[in-house]
Amino acid sequence: MLHNKDILVAGGGVAGLMAAMSFASIGYDVICVDPSPPIVEQNDMRADLRSTAFLMPAVEMMRQIGLWDRLAPHAAELRVMRLCDAGGVENEIREQVDFTATEIGHERFGWNIPNRALRQTMIAHAETFPTLDLRMGRAVRDLLPRTGAARVTLDDGTRIEAKLVIAADGRDSLIRELLDIPVRTTRYGQKGIVFAVRHALPHNGVSTELHRTGGPFTLVPLPDQDGVHRSAVVWMDTGPNIAELMKLDDAPFSAAATERSCGILGPLQIEGARGCWPIISQQASALTGPRTALIAEAAHVMPPIGAQGLNISLADIRALLDAAGRHGLGSEAMLDDYNRARRHDITLRERGVELLNRAALTEVQPLRDLRRAGLHLIGTLGPVRAAALRRGMGLA
Ligand SMILES: Cc1cc2nc3c(=O)[nH]c(=O)nc-3n(C[C@H](O)[C@H](O)[C@H](O)COP(=O)(O)OP(=O)(O)OC[C@H]3O[C@@H](n4cnc5c(N)ncnc54)[C@H](O)[C@@H]3O)c2cc1C
């Protein structure tokens, strides 16, 4: 049997669920499919141990679909973004720049939420939309674009005809492959370990990115639990160094993390499991195909620096909503509009993040000193700094 829908969203990750709810909230008939089960236990291999820092425009989007109130109890406020250089001979902070949200007239930059709580809460909220059919545990298997609609086959044989297919099926997107859209991938020889830590000192809403060699070590606030201070960590380094760190038991791993953090929050104690991610940049050569729009990591992947990844993905969804308001759903005009709106911004942000990552990677002392000088310069240039902040937050 053939089911007719306005929109099929392939992928129920954070981006796919946001897209599905945003379109369903304005009356579109949407189906969202994802092969992973709705609840994944913390010690399950498939558990997502990352956290996501949402900047304020993203929070505003979540408010509009009534999601924010459910998420707020899991969120920690981000008031200060601190960049530190510890690239000298000794492992100590030699340059520090603080960016505060109040500089650009905001109380906070955004909020940080653990991905597991995020996904579970989003799924529970998605189930309340009458025009959203959520099929967890089901994958897209095939796609056949036709003139008025695309025909999609799921792995249980269900066939769906949709005016628009939104590919939010991640960095290895099957939809992208079925449409023969090539990708350009840059590998940096880096990996990132993600984990949560308890610590003695409060973070006071400060997110800290520490640069030494091999990549940044980033501490992002999590809410206190039973009076215990907690943060999420992304520790980026070269592949071989990360492999050695992953072999360590919790106690020596916690000691190594404390040392790498220059002790800024006191001794760190790892909580729960560690996840390991390859760090890449990837850009699809086209953001659209017939009756199809690629969003989020199906379209662009970047190193986790400056909380850009998912926040850029939410800008994709805003652009799709705008384009759907101006043109027929899934029409060539709508997809061209989407492509025009997003292409330039994605390329610009990718280049910025890539530059920061290459600066973070450097092993060579004179280049490490240059990075320190660059940081110092950013810290002292008032108007440039405010413009960079507004742009980083997605406000300009
Ligand atoms: C270590 C790390 C830290 C990060 N921190 C931040 C941060 O602080 N702030 C930020 O903005 N961004 C951050 N990012 C980036 C952010 O996590 C990603 O941009 C975001 O998770 C991408 O979401 P997505 O929905 O595109 O992909 P995914 O989360 O990978 O979701 C894709 C979904 O598609 C499903 N799928 C796969 N194949 C199929 C199929 N055939 N049919 C249907 N569904 C399918 C998968 O099961 C999956 O659920 C970070 C990234 C990393 C690696």
The ligand as an ORCA input file, in Angstrom:
! r2SCAN-3c Opt
* xyz 0 1
  C      32.169     15.261     19.648
  C      31.132     16.163     19.066
  C      30.608     17.222     19.824
  C      29.680     18.107     19.253
  N      29.213     19.174     19.988
  C      28.350     20.073     19.415
  C      27.866     21.234     20.135
  O      28.202     21.441     21.286
  N      27.012     22.096     19.493
  C      26.592     21.864     18.197
  O      25.833     22.683     17.654
  N      27.015     20.789     17.511
  C      27.877     19.883     18.084
  N      28.320     18.793     17.381
  C      27.739     18.532     16.090
  C      26.358     17.908     16.280
  O      26.398     16.848     17.203
  C      25.882     17.394     14.959
  O      25.797     18.495     14.081
  C      24.521     16.769     15.082
  O      24.499     15.700     15.976
  C      24.137     16.271     13.716
  O      22.958     15.768     13.799
  P      22.327     14.950     12.627
  O      20.922     14.826     13.082
  O      22.622     15.482     11.295
  O      23.124     13.545     12.622
  P      22.977     12.278     13.580
  O      22.855     12.674     15.003
  O      24.087     11.359     13.187
  O      21.590     11.662     13.121
  C      21.399     10.964     11.925
  C      20.287      9.978     12.150
  O      19.976      9.337     10.905
  C      19.655      8.014     11.161
  N      19.790      7.222      9.912
  C      20.913      6.693      9.371
  N      20.618      6.025      8.246
  C      19.271      6.135      8.067
  C      18.351      5.654      7.080
  N      18.753      4.881      6.046
  N      17.039      5.974      7.199
  C      16.605      6.734      8.232
  N      17.426      7.215      9.189
  C      18.736      6.923      9.115
  C      20.607      7.581     12.261
  O      20.102      6.470     12.994
  C      20.670      8.850     13.117
  O      19.760      8.824     14.214
  C      29.250     17.905     17.916
  C      29.757     16.827     17.169
  C      30.699     15.969     17.736
  C      31.261     14.823     16.906
*
